Amino acid sequence: MYMSTNSLIVIVLVGIIAGWLAGKVVDGGGFGLVGDLIVGVIGAFIGNWLLPELHIQLGGGLIAQIANATIGAILLLIVIRVLAGRRGWGGGWGNGWGGRWGRRW
């Protein structure tokens, strides 16, 4: 399988945009450039698999790719948050030592 440089750039841009949008929608402020890219690319795979299985077609083009990837990334973040529970990220990656350890009573 041959992938051109242009298609790789499109995948990366779609992943970054979708990951950033998903981080805004699912109680967070984004996860940095690399984190948004990873969440967005994985979300694109989820969205491109799940939406056709549910007989949902968003059309073609770049906007539809971003929408598919964002929906998949949102679902991915929801599943991760449910599985991680309260021990996971409380509102983003930056709350590592916050939460119950950082509270003053």
N, C-alpha and C positions, 0 to 999 in steps of 0.2 A: 504494500500500500504506500503510495507516494503522497506526501502532504506538502503543499507549497508553503512558502514563507507567508504569503498573504492569508491563507486559511489558518495558519498557526496564530498569526496576530489577531485575527477575528475571534478565535477561540479564547485567547487570553483576555481580550477586551470584553467579550461577553461574560466570561467568568468573573472578572473584576467588578463589572457593573452589577451582575446578578448577585454576587456575594455581598456587595455593599448594600444593595436594596434589601436583601433578605435580613442583613444585620440591623437595618433601620426598622423593618417591620416586626421582627421578633425580638423585642425588648433588648436592644443592644445598640452600641454605637459603632459597629463595624469591628473588624478584627485585624486591621492593618492590610497592607497591600497583598502580602503572601497569603494571609488567612482568608481574605475575601476571595482571592483567586482560587484557592483550594475548595472552599465552600461552593463557589459559583460553578466550577467545573464539575464537581461531583453532583451538584444540583442539576446541572444541564443533562447529565446522564440519567438522573432520576426522572426529571421532567420529560425528557424525550422518550423514555420508556413508558412512564405511567400515563401520561395524557392520551396517547393513542390507544392504550389498553382500555381507557375509560371513554373512548370514542369522542374525545375533545380535540378539535382542530382549531388552532389559533391563527392559521394562515401561514404565509411564507415570508421570508425576508429577515432582516436583522432585528426588527422590533419583536417579531414572533419568537426568534431565538432567545432574545433577552427575557421575554415573558416566560417561556418554557423553563429556562434556566433559573429564573427567580422563583417560580412556583416550586420547582424541585428543591432549590436551596432552602426555601422557607420550610418545606416539609422535613428536610434533613435537620435543620436547626431545632424544629419542634421535637422530633424524635430524640435528638441528642439531649435536649433540655429535660425531657420526660425521663430518659434513662439515667441521666446524671443526677437528677433530683436537686436537692439543696446543696449537695457537696460539690456540684459542678460550678460553672460560671454563673454567678449571681446576676450579672448585668453586663457581662463582657469579660474580656481577658484580664482587664486591669484590676479586678477585685480579689486578687490572690490571697492577701492577708487580711482583707477587710472582713465583712460579714460578722460572724459571732465572735471572732477572736479580737477584732478591733473595736468592739463596743465598750463603752464605759458605762457602768451601772451606777 
